Amino acid sequence: MFAGTVGAVSLIPTVAVTAGIDTVPAVAQAVVVAGAITRVLALPGVDAWLRQFVPWLAAAPAAEAPR
């Protein structure tokens, strides 16, 4: 869900053009920050940390322990 929200941010340039906003640096900044967050969340070390401390934000649920 979080990644989906970040992905939706990529629509900001389209919204800006439609709204007639000429502030390209602000739009570019929002897109770059969203891309950077997505890239950092994709790193295996970050995903392992998220799985341990913030499991709802991890890429996939932790696997069940074998019985």
N, C-alpha and C positions, 0 to 999 in steps of 0.2 A: 504494500500500500504506500509506504514511504517513497519507494523508488518510482511508483506510478505518479505520485504527486510531483516528484522532482522531474520526471519525464514530461509531465504536463507543462512545466515551466518552459519547455522548449517552444511552446506556442506563443510565448511572449512577443517575439518579433511580429508575428502575424496579427496579434491583437493590437500592437503598437501602430502598425501600418493602417489597420482598419480604423483605429481611433484617431489617427492623424497626429500621433505623438512623434515629434522630431528629435527626441532626446536619445539618439543612438547609443551614446556611452552608457546610459543607465540600463537600457535594454541589453546591450552586450554584456554588461557586468552581471546582470541577473542570469543570463544564459551560461556564462563562464563559471559562475559559482555553482549553479545546478550541475553542470558537467563535472566539475571538480569533486563535488560531494558524491556523485554517482561513482566516479572512478575510485575514490578512496574507499567507499563501501564495498567495492568489488575485490579489494585486496584480500588474500587469504588470511593474513595475520589480523586484519581488522575484523573480518568475519568471525574468526575464532574468538576474539575478544568480545564481540557483540553476542555471540552464542553463549558465552559464559556469564556476562554481566547484564546484557540487554537482549534477551532471547527473542522478544517480539520484533526486533529490528534486524535479526540475522537473516541471511539469504534463504535458509530452509530450516524447518524444525530440527532439533537435535534428534539423532537416531535413538531408538529404544535400545536399552541394554539387552543383550541376548539372554534368554532364559535357560 
